[in-house]
Structures are given as C-alpha cells and as structure tokens.
Amino acid sequence: MIPTQTLSRFIHSKRRLYPDSTGELSDLLVSISVGMKYISQMVATAGFKGLHGYTGKTNSHGEETRMLDEEADEVLVELLSSSRHFGLLVSEERDSVIETEAANGEGKYVLAFDPLDGSSNIGSNIPTGTIFCILRKKDLSKPASHDDFLQPGSRIVAAGYSVYGAKTSFVYSTGTGVHGFTLDPSLGEFVLTDENIRIPRNGSIYSVNEGNTCYWSERVRAFVDKLKEPTAAGEAPYSGRYVGSLVADFDRTLRKGGIFLYPTDSRRPSGRLRLLYECMPLAFIAEQAGGLAINGPHDVLSLIPGDIHERSAFIAGSEQEVRVYRKLVHGIE
Ligand code: P6P
C-alpha cells in the first residue's frame, strides 16, 4: 500500500475542519517541514563534509557554536523569513530577534526555534532535532515586536519538533491533538505514521542526568531515589534512560510514558533548558497528548518569558509521575 497521507495532505485535510481558516498556519507548517528536510540531509552528510566541527565563534550564551548549528539556523531563517508569514523570528543561535521579509503589516505570527538541539552529540551519531513554537502577535494591527515573544505558552498556536535519528520524524500540534510523521527518503515527503499520539497515563522509565545528583535539592533526590525502588505492591523499579539530547529523551517519553526531568539545581538555579523555544513547545505537545509539563510548582504553559533566552526547569511526561513529582518536591497537589 502506498503511503497517502503526506504532511501537506494531512495538514490541509485538517484545515477543512476550520472553513474560515486562511491556510496560513498550514502553509507555515509545511515551510518548517521543508527546513527540517534540509537539516536532516545536512546532519546525515555532515561527517564526510567535515561539518562536525566548531566555527570558532560563540553564540549569545557564550557557548561554542558548531558549523551545523550555524548551517541549520541559516536554513530556517532564510526559509521562514521569506515565507512572509512571520513578523519576527527568534533562534537559539542569535542574540536578538531576527527581522524577516514580511512588510510591516504582514506576518500574523512570530516563530521561536532551536535549530539543532543536541548538536554537541552530533559526532557520535546520537539523535538531534529542531524544536519550534508559533505565537500569534499580540496586536495584529501592529508590526511584530520583541514583546510578542513574551507571552504565556497557552497562547501558542502551533508547536513541534523533529528528530534526526535512525529515521527523521516530525511531531506537531496545532491544538487539536499531536500527530507524528516519518520522512520517506524515497518520496522526499513526511508521511503520517502516528495520528493523535497519546502519552500513557503512567510509565516505567525516568530520564534525568544523574551526574547532577549532588547539586539537586533533597526532595528531588528523594523523588528520583523512590523511582529506583520496587513499589510496596512489588512492582519493579523504573528503568533509567538518558540520551542527553532533549528531543530524543522527550520523544521517547511522549510515546512510552514515564517522566523526563531537568530540575533546577545549585549550579543552575534558573534551570538549563530554554523556556521559549525548548520547554514551551514541548510542554504544548505534552499537554496536547494528555501529559503534563511543569517547571516545578507551575505549569510551563502558564509561564511568561521575561527574556527570549530565559532558562527554565522542565519536568514533563505522564500525568501520574509529574503529579507525584510536584506533590513530593513542591507539596502541590
Ligand atoms: P546535560 C543538549 O545540549 C541540551 O541542550 C539538550 O538537548 C539536552 O537535554 C541537555 O542539553 C543535556 O544537558 O546537562 O545533561 O548535558
């Protein structure tokens, strides 16, 4: 049977549910998926094109940038700036907001993305990915501004991520469920492989960098230790899985259930992951799939970034485990 539900056909079929939709959002998602195809190719061929190395420059966070980070960033900025749907862009790789080709009045949306998350793993063939979220401008009658990125995640209109691994997958939501696609290299198309992904209510895997244990609070340590013990009912302890690439760890948690956690610690009191273009988009996906995503005491989607590169704690996954975490660590039901 030939794969018929390509991404474009699926997105446009969903659009028919909203007769008054302009199709702009559908067009955006297809544009983003084109960028992901380019990046998938770049990642797959980086090894013999000598693109695994560093550029010798540092990004706005003082981190050494890899050639692939820069290449992925440039592909997305060029593609999405010319789409004229976005008033402004934000990339992890750039200090400030990025102007686009949208004339002043154009561009109902703003887009924030991490062009190549996990790129530090690229040399060892560990999965990497692109993460994005789309917000509607606060005032459609005005040109986009920096302030349009400082909105709560509950205002996201679409979000998603890709995983460049053994296969290239693309997972997105526009607020009506989470859908997963796989790139068919022979077609050059993303084909629907998982319609309406639901995260299991609980799981048996926990995902955290245990190298940070000595920096955690006592309560975080107690929570993780508890996962490693057989339960009173005699159930086996959780399995530990940590890739060190957010998209890979999150995607496994989304599909298998359990919990991913990157809490604050004494070294990183504000957290390690980026709120706007890592935590918020993945929180949107987690909630759309029936899971939860918190920064500890608060739902990630209720947070308003104070800065486009703000960091946050991120605990996400099955409803049961995330609720137990919030109760044990923060005393919140
Ligand atoms: P740590 C990769 O550099 C990244 O930004 C995420 O993809 C990943 O979840 C995290 O950092 C890993 O951080 O401190 O465990 O190495």
Boltz pocket constraint, residues with backbone or C-beta under 6 A from the ligand:
constraints:
  - pocket:
      binder: B
      contacts: [[A, 117], [A, 118], [A, 119], [A, 120], [A, 209], [A, 244], [A, 245], [A, 246], [A, 247], [A, 249], [A, 272]]
      max_distance: 6.0
